[in-house]
Amino acid sequence: ARLMMVEVKRIVKDFPRYHKYTLGTELRKKAMQIYQLIPSVIQHKQNRQRWIESLVYAVDNFKCQIQIAKAFKNLSALND
């Protein structure tokens, strides 16, 4: 998860200004949310299933956001 956050930061810095502050912010937030959920999955043995479900939901949302970012990147490449 830490490497994912670093990679998101690296990718976002190359976004056009508008996407850097809109889509980039969302990607960074979602990556941070995943990073923060992992200790809860590990530590809370009694409610582990609930924490795992939260983590899976966060990862799925992150994957959707990545697909949107790819689409915007492809659109900006067409406009160049």
C-alpha positions, 0 to 999 in steps of 0.5 A: 500500500505504501508503494501504491501511494508513492506511485500515485504521487509520481503519476499525479505530478504529470497530470495537467493542472486541472486533473492534478488538483481534482482527479489527483486529489481523489486518487491520493485520498483513496490510496491513503484510505487503503493504506489506513485500513490495512492495520485495522484488518490486521489488528481487529480480529473479532471484526476482521470480516467487516474490516476486510469488506471495507478494504475490498470496497476501498480497493474497488473504488480506487480501481474505478478512479484509476480507470477514470484517470486513464480515460482522462489521460487518453483524452488529453493525449488526443487533444495535444 
